[in-house]
Amino acid sequence: MSNFTQTFKNVDDLLFKDSGADSEIDYIEQTSWVLFLRYLDALEQDKQDEAELQGKSYNYILDDKFRWSSWAKPHDETGKASHHLEMTGPDLVNFVDRELFPYLADFKKLHSDNPKTIEYKIGEIFSELKNKVRSGYNLREIVDMIDGLSFGTSKDRHELSHLYETKIKNMGNAGRNGGQYYTPRPLIRAMIQVTDPKIGERIYDAACGSAGFLCEAYDYLYQRMEKTTGNLKILQENTLYGKEKKNLAYIIGTMNMILHGIEAPNIVHTNTLGENIRDIQEKNRYDVILANPPFGGKERTEVQQNFDIKTGETAFLFMQHFIKSLKAGGRAAIVIKNTFFSNTDNASVALRQHLLETCNLQIVLDMPQGTFLGAGVKTVVLFFTKGEPTKKIWYYQLEAGRSLGKTNPLNDNDLMEFVELSKSKPETEKSWNLSVSEALEATYDLSVKNPNKPEEAPLRAPLEILEEIKMLDEETEGILETLNELVG
């Protein structure tokens, strides 16, 4: 077990014992704020060292009293860590609750003129969070453990970001509201491979949750692009954009992107559906949209007024937002309930018509039951390009060959064939092409109906089975008689 893994496990054990944290969601929330401040300290130290090498001075983001090296792991006059100077027990909790958090929360007001900076992100995060660890002795142990983590190399940061993703996944598995934060990463990676974003394109997720799509898109682009200063700046500052309504999801998404190497993530804490889609201008549009919007929610009437097709279904409102937010020629990959294809209510029919008439719906990926742990719904992924109507759709029915669940989750190998076949869109036992003219009836029904799946052999009649058993018995009896004669 690595140092990172053991540390995360030990922190969870302490949080489990504490009266203030009682679920996986609380565990990741409390780990996040301590981890963030430790990361910020390492980042500031790196910048200080870099400035010194260049003969420049560095202005720290935080005042001395609130730096990690002052309150979390204080040092004496010789520069050595001093246990005697450390706060613990009630003193530590009082400092964190009454001084540290209010100081950091004020950054939101102080830097409101520039929301893209890490200073503003600090303010937003600590405006939404509160310290739930009630025992100052537990908090002291947690701080000591997180202090022992190394952020020094890209390998360290990669392992840490991977473990943070694992914690997000565990939170999703834990039930309650956790499932909304986690889309299986193999599915996200397949969606990105098929849409194939390029450096210089702007990528957007209007319901970004834990920012899984944005983090995976970052990794995809980073691995493939030329590592020039210009490209790195574009990837850091002008490529990945997200919006998120829920407080904790916003914080986890921001933290996840920071751990992946994005210093000041372009995630806005807002209710996307509160924006009128008629106000979206060309400058607000994106080249690539990747998303798994929440479904099953019901939006109020005043929110529905922001959309041309009125519906209470959250996911259908997001679909209108996505289409409006795509540039002409822009590409999207969106997860949605499979009932989107067959619902006969006016809003569903109108939305399918709008999609087919304004976008080229090229691919439908039909996902198996159990893809999303804890959610008993069947989903499809829509791959479309904006700007020309749909003429033909290629469907692919994913079969994992096993029941998906916590112990058997979706993996990258499950999606390899789909990614490969999506380039040529052939007819196979799992895939087929549908001419849209066949679907353009009154309801625009696009239901997943595989015409190429081999028919299963019909069940045999009981008498037929009995006859076969009798015949096999007779054959067995004949073989035994032959053997007896040979032995005799």
C-alpha positions as CSV (number, residue, x, y, z in Angstrom):
1,M,0.0,0.0,0.0
2,S,1.4,3.4,-1.0
3,N,2.0,6.2,1.4
4,F,-0.9,8.2,-0.2
5,T,-3.3,5.2,0.1
6,Q,-2.4,4.6,3.7
7,T,-2.7,8.2,4.6
8,F,-6.2,8.5,3.0
9,K,-7.3,5.3,4.8
10,N,-6.0,6.6,8.2
11,V,-7.7,10.0,7.7
12,D,-11.0,8.2,6.9
13,D,-10.6,6.1,10.1
14,L,-10.2,9.2,12.2
15,L,-13.2,10.9,10.5
16,F,-15.3,7.8,11.2
17,K,-14.5,8.2,14.9
18,D,-15.3,11.9,15.0
19,S,-18.8,13.0,15.9
20,G,-18.9,15.7,13.2
21,A,-18.5,13.5,10.1
22,D,-20.8,10.5,9.4
23,S,-20.6,9.6,5.8
24,E,-18.4,9.1,2.7
25,I,-19.6,12.5,1.5
26,D,-18.4,14.1,4.8
27,Y,-15.1,12.3,4.6
28,I,-14.3,13.7,1.1
29,E,-15.5,17.2,2.1
30,Q,-13.3,17.3,5.2
31,T,-10.3,15.7,3.5
32,S,-10.7,18.2,0.6
33,W,-10.2,21.4,2.6
34,V,-7.2,20.1,4.5
35,L,-5.7,18.7,1.3
36,F,-6.3,21.9,-0.5
37,L,-4.5,24.1,2.0
38,R,-1.5,21.6,2.1
39,Y,-1.4,21.7,-1.8
40,L,-1.6,25.5,-1.7
41,D,1.4,25.6,0.7
42,A,3.4,23.4,-1.7
43,L,2.4,25.5,-4.7
44,E,3.4,28.7,-3.0
45,Q,6.7,27.2,-1.9
46,D,7.4,26.2,-5.5
47,K,6.7,29.7,-6.7
48,Q,8.9,31.2,-4.0
49,D,11.8,28.9,-5.1
50,E,11.2,29.8,-8.7
51,A,11.2,33.5,-8.0
52,E,14.4,33.2,-6.0
53,L,16.2,31.5,-8.9
54,Q,15.1,34.4,-11.1
55,G,16.3,36.9,-8.6
56,K,12.8,38.1,-7.9
57,S,10.6,38.4,-4.8
58,Y,7.4,36.5,-4.4
59,N,4.2,37.8,-2.8
60,Y,2.5,35.1,-0.9
61,I,-1.3,34.7,-1.4
62,L,-2.0,34.1,2.3
63,D,-0.9,36.3,5.2
64,D,1.8,34.7,7.3
65,K,-0.6,33.8,10.2
66,F,-2.8,31.7,7.9
67,R,-0.1,29.8,6.0
68,W,0.2,26.1,6.5
69,S,3.7,26.5,7.9
70,S,2.4,28.8,10.6
71,W,-0.8,27.2,11.9
72,A,-0.6,23.6,10.7
73,K,3.1,22.8,11.0
74,P,4.8,25.8,12.7
75,H,8.6,26.2,12.7
76,D,10.9,27.6,15.3
77,E,13.5,30.4,14.7
78,T,15.9,27.8,13.2
79,G,13.4,26.7,10.6
80,K,12.7,23.3,12.1
81,A,9.2,22.0,12.7
82,S,8.2,22.5,16.4
83,H,5.6,20.3,18.1
84,H,5.7,22.8,21.0
85,L,4.2,25.5,18.8
86,E,1.4,23.4,17.4
87,M,-2.2,24.1,18.3
88,T,-4.3,21.1,19.2
89,G,-7.6,20.2,21.0
90,P,-10.1,23.1,21.4
91,D,-7.5,25.7,20.5
92,L,-7.1,24.2,17.0
93,V,-10.8,23.9,16.3
94,N,-11.4,27.5,17.5
95,F,-8.7,28.8,15.3
96,V,-9.9,27.0,12.2
97,D,-13.6,27.8,12.8
98,R,-13.3,31.4,14.0
99,E,-10.2,32.7,12.2
100,L,-8.9,30.6,9.3
101,F,-12.2,29.9,7.5
102,P,-13.6,33.5,7.8
103,Y,-10.2,34.9,6.6
104,L,-10.2,32.5,3.6
105,A,-13.9,33.1,2.8
106,D,-13.2,36.9,2.5
107,F,-11.1,36.2,-0.6
108,K,-14.3,35.9,-2.6
109,K,-15.2,39.5,-1.9
110,L,-11.6,40.8,-2.1
111,H,-11.1,39.2,-5.6
112,S,-14.6,39.4,-7.0
113,D,-13.3,41.5,-9.9
114,N,-11.2,38.5,-11.2
115,P,-13.0,35.2,-10.7
116,K,-10.5,33.2,-12.8
117,T,-7.8,33.6,-10.2
118,I,-6.8,31.0,-7.6
119,E,-7.4,33.7,-4.9
120,Y,-11.1,33.9,-5.9
121,K,-11.4,30.1,-6.0
122,I,-10.0,30.0,-2.4
123,G,-12.8,32.4,-1.4
124,E,-15.5,30.4,-3.1
125,I,-14.4,27.1,-1.6
126,F,-14.2,28.4,2.0
127,S,-17.4,30.4,1.7
128,E,-19.2,27.1,1.0
129,L,-17.4,24.8,3.4
130,K,-17.3,24.5,7.1
131,N,-15.0,22.4,9.3
132,K,-17.0,19.4,10.6
133,V,-14.2,17.8,12.7
134,R,-15.3,18.4,16.3
135,S,-12.3,16.9,18.0
136,G,-9.2,19.1,17.9
137,Y,-7.1,16.1,18.7
138,N,-8.5,14.2,15.6
139,L,-8.0,17.3,13.5
140,R,-4.4,17.6,14.7
141,E,-3.7,14.0,13.6
142,I,-5.4,14.6,10.2
143,V,-3.3,17.7,9.7
144,D,-0.1,15.8,10.6
145,M,-1.0,13.0,8.2
146,I,-1.8,15.3,5.2
147,D,1.4,17.2,6.0
148,G,3.4,14.1,5.3
149,L,2.2,13.8,1.7
150,S,4.6,14.8,-1.0
151,F,3.5,17.0,-4.0
152,G,7.1,17.3,-5.3
153,T,6.9,15.3,-8.6
154,S,4.4,14.9,-11.4
155,K,4.3,11.2,-10.4
156,D,3.2,12.2,-6.8
157,R,0.5,14.5,-8.1
158,H,-0.8,11.9,-10.6
159,E,-1.1,9.3,-7.8
160,L,-2.8,11.8,-5.5
161,S,-5.3,12.8,-8.2
162,H,-6.0,9.1,-8.9
163,L,-6.7,8.5,-5.2
164,Y,-8.9,11.5,-5.0
165,E,-10.9,10.1,-7.9
166,T,-11.2,6.9,-6.0
167,K,-12.7,8.8,-3.0
168,I,-15.2,10.4,-5.4
169,K,-16.1,7.0,-6.7
170,N,-16.6,5.6,-3.2
171,M,-18.8,8.5,-2.4
172,G,-20.9,7.8,-5.4
173,N,-21.2,4.2,-4.4
174,A,-22.2,5.2,-0.8
175,G,-25.7,6.1,-1.9
176,R,-27.6,9.2,-0.7
177,N,-26.7,12.0,-3.1
178,G,-23.3,10.6,-3.9
179,G,-24.2,9.1,-7.2
180,Q,-24.7,12.5,-8.8
181,Y,-21.0,13.1,-8.6
182,Y,-19.6,10.1,-10.4
183,T,-19.8,9.1,-14.1
184,P,-17.7,5.9,-14.7
185,R,-14.3,7.1,-16.0
186,P,-14.1,4.4,-18.8
187,L,-17.3,5.8,-20.3
188,I,-16.0,9.4,-20.1
189,R,-12.7,8.3,-21.7
190,A,-14.6,6.6,-24.6
191,M,-16.8,9.7,-25.1
192,I,-13.6,11.9,-25.3
193,Q,-11.9,9.5,-27.7
194,V,-14.8,9.6,-30.1
195,T,-15.3,13.4,-30.0
196,D,-11.4,13.7,-30.2
197,P,-10.9,17.3,-28.9
198,K,-7.9,19.3,-30.1
199,I,-5.7,21.9,-28.3
200,G,-7.2,25.3,-29.0
201,E,-10.8,24.1,-28.8
202,R,-13.0,25.1,-25.9
203,I,-14.6,22.2,-24.0
204,Y,-17.6,22.7,-21.8
205,D,-19.7,20.8,-19.2
206,A,-22.7,22.7,-17.9
207,A,-23.4,20.2,-15.1
208,C,-19.8,19.3,-14.2
209,G,-20.2,17.6,-10.8
210,S,-16.8,16.3,-9.7
211,A,-15.4,17.6,-13.1
212,G,-14.6,14.1,-14.3
213,F,-15.2,15.1,-18.0
214,L,-13.0,18.1,-17.7
215,C,-10.2,16.3,-15.9
216,E,-10.2,13.4,-18.4
217,A,-10.2,15.9,-21.3
218,Y,-7.2,17.7,-19.7
219,D,-5.3,14.4,-19.6
220,Y,-6.3,13.5,-23.1
221,L,-5.1,16.8,-24.5
222,Y,-2.0,17.0,-22.4
223,Q,-0.8,13.5,-23.6
224,R,-1.3,14.3,-27.3
225,M,-0.3,18.0,-27.7
226,E,3.1,19.5,-28.4
227,K,4.3,20.7,-25.0
228,T,5.1,24.3,-25.9
229,T,4.7,27.2,-23.5
230,G,1.8,28.6,-25.6
231,N,-0.1,25.3,-25.7
232,L,0.4,24.7,-21.9
233,K,-1.0,28.2,-21.2
234,I,-4.0,27.6,-23.5
235,L,-4.7,24.3,-21.8
236,Q,-4.5,25.8,-18.4
237,E,-6.5,29.0,-19.0
238,N,-8.6,28.8,-22.1
239,T,-9.7,25.3,-22.8
240,L,-11.8,23.7,-20.0
241,Y,-15.1,25.3,-18.7
242,G,-17.7,24.1,-16.3
243,K,-20.7,25.1,-14.3
244,E,-22.1,23.5,-11.2
245,K,-25.1,24.3,-9.0
246,K,-24.5,22.2,-5.9
247,N,-22.0,23.5,-3.2
248,L,-20.1,20.3,-2.4
249,A,-20.0,19.2,-6.1
250,Y,-18.5,22.6,-7.0
251,I,-15.8,22.2,-4.3
252,I,-15.0,18.6,-5.2
253,G,-14.8,19.5,-8.9
254,T,-12.6,22.5,-8.3
255,M,-10.3,20.4,-6.0
256,N,-10.2,17.5,-8.5
257,M,-9.1,19.8,-11.4
258,I,-6.4,21.5,-9.1
259,L,-5.0,18.0,-8.3
260,H,-5.0,17.2,-12.0
261,G,-2.7,20.2,-12.5
262,I,-5.2,23.0,-13.4
263,E,-4.2,25.9,-11.1
264,A,-7.3,28.1,-11.3
265,P,-10.2,26.0,-12.8
266,N,-12.8,27.8,-14.9
267,I,-15.7,26.3,-13.0
268,V,-18.6,28.8,-12.2
269,H,-20.8,28.1,-9.2
270,T,-24.2,28.8,-10.7
271,N,-27.5,27.2,-11.7
272,T,-27.0,26.7,-15.4
273,L,-30.8,26.3,-16.0
274,G,-31.4,29.8,-14.4
275,E,-29.8,31.3,-17.6
276,N,-32.1,32.2,-20.5
277,I,-30.9,30.3,-23.6
278,R,-32.0,33.2,-25.8
279,D,-29.2,35.3,-24.2
280,I,-26.4,32.9,-25.3
281,Q,-24.2,34.7,-27.8
282,E,-21.5,33.3,-30.2
283,K,-18.8,34.3,-27.7
284,N,-20.5,32.0,-25.1
285,R,-20.4,29.0,-27.4
286,Y,-18.0,26.0,-27.3
287,D,-16.3,23.6,-29.7
288,V,-16.9,20.4,-27.7
289,I,-19.5,19.6,-25.0
290,L,-19.2,16.6,-22.8
291,A,-21.7,16.0,-20.1
292,N,-23.9,13.7,-18.0
293,P,-26.7,16.1,-16.9
294,P,-28.8,15.2,-13.8
295,F,-32.1,13.5,-14.8
296,G,-35.3,12.9,-12.9
297,G,-35.3,16.4,-11.4
298,K,-38.2,18.7,-11.7
299,E,-37.6,22.4,-12.5
300,R,-40.0,25.1,-11.4
301,T,-42.2,27.0,-13.9
302,E,-40.1,30.1,-13.8
303,V,-37.0,28.2,-14.7
304,Q,-38.8,26.6,-17.7
305,Q,-39.5,30.0,-19.1
306,N,-35.8,30.2,-20.0
307,F,-36.3,27.6,-22.6
308,D,-38.2,27.3,-25.9
309,I,-39.5,23.8,-25.1
310,K,-41.2,23.9,-21.7
311,T,-40.6,20.8,-19.6
312,G,-40.0,20.1,-15.9
313,E,-37.4,17.3,-16.7
314,T,-34.0,18.6,-15.8
315,A,-32.1,16.6,-18.4
316,F,-34.3,17.9,-21.3
317,L,-33.7,21.5,-20.3
318,F,-30.0,20.8,-20.2
319,M,-30.2,19.3,-23.7
320,Q,-31.6,22.5,-25.0
321,H,-28.8,24.5,-23.3
322,F,-26.2,22.2,-24.8
323,I,-27.5,22.5,-28.4
324,K,-27.7,26.3,-28.0
325,S,-24.2,26.5,-26.5
326,L,-22.5,24.5,-29.3
327,K,-20.7,26.4,-32.1
328,A,-21.7,25.6,-35.6
329,G,-19.7,22.5,-36.4
330,G,-19.2,21.8,-32.7
331,R,-19.3,18.3,-31.3
332,A,-21.2,16.9,-28.3
333,A,-21.4,13.6,-26.4
334,I,-24.2,13.6,-23.8
335,V,-25.5,10.9,-21.5
336,I,-29.3,10.8,-21.2
337,K,-32.0,8.3,-20.1
338,N,-33.0,6.0,-23.0
339,T,-36.7,7.0,-22.5
340,F,-35.7,10.2,-24.2
341,F,-36.1,8.3,-27.5
342,S,-39.6,6.9,-26.9
343,N,-41.5,9.3,-24.6
344,T,-44.6,10.5,-26.4
345,D,-45.3,13.7,-24.4
346,N,-45.2,16.9,-26.4
347,A,-41.9,18.2,-24.9
348,S,-40.0,14.9,-25.6
349,V,-41.3,14.8,-29.2
350,A,-40.5,18.5,-29.8
351,L,-37.0,18.0,-28.4
352,R,-36.2,15.0,-30.5
353,Q,-37.4,16.9,-33.6
354,H,-35.3,19.9,-32.6
355,L,-32.2,17.7,-32.2
356,L,-32.7,16.0,-35.5
357,E,-33.3,19.1,-37.5
358,T,-30.5,21.3,-36.0
359,C,-27.9,18.7,-35.4
360,N,-26.4,15.6,-37.0
361,L,-27.0,12.8,-34.5
362,Q,-24.3,10.5,-35.8
363,I,-24.0,7.9,-33.0
364,V,-26.1,6.4,-30.3
365,L,-24.3,4.3,-27.7
366,D,-26.8,2.1,-25.8
367,M,-25.4,1.4,-22.3
368,P,-26.1,-1.8,-20.3
369,Q,-28.1,-1.9,-17.0
370,G,-25.8,-1.3,-14.0
371,T,-23.5,1.2,-15.8
372,F,-24.4,3.8,-13.1
373,L,-24.1,2.2,-9.7
374,G,-27.1,2.8,-7.5
375,A,-29.2,4.2,-10.4
376,G,-31.6,1.7,-11.9
377,V,-32.1,3.5,-15.2
378,K,-31.0,2.6,-18.7
379,T,-29.0,5.3,-20.4
380,V,-27.7,6.1,-23.9
381,V,-25.0,8.4,-25.1
382,L,-25.7,10.8,-27.9
383,F,-22.9,11.9,-30.2
384,F,-23.9,14.8,-32.4
385,T,-22.5,17.7,-34.5
386,K,-24.4,21.0,-34.7
387,G,-25.3,22.7,-38.0
388,E,-26.8,20.2,-40.3
389,P,-29.8,17.9,-40.0
390,T,-29.6,14.2,-39.2
391,K,-29.9,11.7,-42.1
392,K,-28.5,8.5,-40.7
393,I,-27.8,7.3,-37.1
394,W,-25.4,4.5,-36.1
395,Y,-26.5,2.6,-33.1
396,Y,-24.1,0.4,-31.0
397,Q,-25.5,-1.8,-28.2
398,L,-22.8,-2.3,-25.6
399,E,-22.8,-5.8,-24.0
400,A,-20.4,-6.2,-21.1
401,G,-20.9,-10.0,-21.0
402,R,-21.5,-9.8,-17.3
403,S,-23.7,-8.1,-14.7
404,L,-22.3,-4.7,-13.9
405,G,-22.1,-3.7,-10.3
406,K,-19.8,-2.5,-7.5
407,T,-17.6,-5.6,-7.7
408,N,-17.9,-5.7,-11.5
409,P,-17.8,-2.1,-12.8
410,L,-17.5,-0.9,-16.4
411,N,-13.9,-0.9,-17.6
412,D,-12.0,0.5,-20.6
413,N,-11.8,-2.9,-22.4
414,D,-15.7,-3.0,-22.4
415,L,-15.7,0.1,-24.7
416,M,-12.7,-0.7,-26.9
417,E,-14.7,-2.2,-29.7
418,F,-17.2,0.6,-29.7
419,V,-14.5,3.3,-30.0
420,E,-12.9,1.4,-32.9
421,L,-16.1,0.7,-34.8
422,S,-17.4,4.2,-34.3
423,K,-14.9,5.3,-37.0
424,S,-16.4,3.1,-39.8
425,K,-20.0,2.5,-38.3
426,P,-20.5,-1.0,-39.7
427,E,-23.5,-3.3,-39.4
428,T,-22.7,-6.1,-36.8
429,E,-24.7,-8.2,-34.4
430,K,-24.3,-5.3,-31.9
431,S,-24.6,-2.3,-34.3
432,W,-26.9,-1.0,-37.1
433,N,-27.7,2.1,-39.1
434,L,-31.1,3.8,-39.0
435,S,-32.2,6.1,-41.8
436,V,-33.9,9.1,-40.2
437,S,-36.7,9.0,-42.8
438,E,-37.8,5.7,-41.1
439,A,-38.1,7.5,-37.8
440,L,-39.8,10.7,-39.0
441,E,-43.3,9.8,-38.0
442,A,-45.5,11.9,-35.7
443,T,-43.5,10.9,-32.6
444,Y,-39.9,11.0,-34.0
445,D,-39.4,7.6,-32.2
446,L,-35.7,6.7,-32.1
447,S,-36.0,3.7,-29.7
448,V,-33.1,1.3,-29.6
449,K,-34.3,-1.8,-31.5
450,N,-31.5,-4.0,-32.8
451,P,-32.5,-5.6,-36.1
452,N,-29.2,-7.6,-36.3
453,K,-29.3,-9.4,-33.1
454,P,-29.5,-13.2,-33.7
455,E,-32.8,-14.7,-32.6
456,E,-32.6,-16.9,-29.6
457,A,-33.6,-20.5,-30.1
458,P,-37.2,-21.0,-29.2
459,L,-38.0,-23.0,-26.0
460,R,-38.7,-26.6,-26.7
461,A,-41.9,-28.3,-25.8
462,P,-41.9,-30.5,-22.6
463,L,-42.7,-33.7,-24.7
464,E,-39.7,-33.0,-27.0
465,I,-37.4,-32.7,-24.0
466,L,-38.8,-36.0,-22.4
467,E,-38.2,-37.8,-25.8
468,E,-34.6,-36.6,-25.8
469,I,-34.0,-37.8,-22.2
470,K,-35.5,-41.2,-23.1
471,M,-33.2,-41.5,-26.1
472,L,-30.1,-40.5,-24.1
473,D,-31.0,-43.0,-21.4
474,E,-31.3,-45.7,-24.0
475,E,-27.9,-44.8,-25.5
476,T,-26.3,-44.8,-22.0
477,E,-27.8,-48.2,-21.3
478,G,-26.4,-49.6,-24.6
479,I,-22.9,-48.2,-23.8
480,L,-23.0,-49.8,-20.3
481,E,-24.0,-53.2,-21.8
482,T,-21.1,-53.1,-24.3
483,L,-18.7,-52.2,-21.5
484,N,-20.0,-55.2,-19.4
485,E,-19.5,-57.5,-22.3
486,L,-15.9,-56.3,-22.8
487,V,-15.1,-56.6,-19.1
488,G,-16.7,-60.1,-18.9
